[in-house]
Amino acid sequence: MDLHVLPVELEKAYRLLNHGPTVLVSATHGGVTDVMAAAWSCALDFMPPKITVVLDKSTSTRGLVEQSGYFAIQVPNMAQIDLTYAVGSMSLADTPDKLAKCGVELFHAEGHETPLVVGCSGWLICKLVPEPHNQQTYDLFIGEVVAAYADTHVFRNGHWEFESAGPDWRSLHYIAGGTFYAIGERAVVKT
């Protein structure tokens, strides 16, 4: 694992998603691995930490999550804008070499089989919390975070530090039609 990728305390794992970024979802099962982009993901609970993500029935990643019971949520950054859009626009069902075509590099955290995307700013490895009604009716998946990591270039001491990282480290926020915004400047309330 990269020297700058360090574990995040599970009590602070929710902070990796609290600012509402577009995320990458990865999963693997039976020798098949996929990565997709998702705009609808958020923190759900503190302890144990849980997250939600919407995974449409048509996605290959969803099937891998359902079969393996695990998935990872990653926070991509401006340096990965093309990769993020590509994995969100291409289906593994139609393009078996999707990950290679999109330039996705993967790594594994020690003790975990779920693949992680190289170059992201944060990673949350999740165990699926089965909620069949929510999954079938709303495409809503819940994951309990079992491990969290962040890149120290942009997340240190349990906090995002976008203002001291270069612009390539800013998180992506998808709007529509290939348009993203990067997170803006820090603003602190005066107390």
QUILINFEN-V627714 format. One record per run of one state. SS is the DSSP state (helix for helix, strand for strand, loop for the rest). FROM is the first residue (numbers start at 1). LEN is the number of residues. If there is no record, write none. Layout:
SS	FROM	LEN
SS	FROM	LEN
//
This chain:
loop	1	4
strand	5	3
loop	8	2
helix	10	7
loop	17	6
strand	23	7
loop	30	2
strand	32	7
loop	39	2
strand	41	5
loop	46	4
strand	50	5
loop	55	5
helix	60	9
loop	69	1
strand	70	6
loop	76	1
strand	77	1
helix	78	12
loop	90	8
helix	98	5
loop	103	3
strand	106	2
loop	108	8
strand	116	2
loop	118	4
strand	122	8
loop	130	2
helix	132	7
loop	139	1
strand	140	12
loop	152	3
strand	155	2
loop	157	2
strand	159	2
loop	161	1
helix	162	3
loop	165	2
helix	167	3
loop	170	1
strand	171	6
loop	177	2
strand	179	4
loop	183	9
//
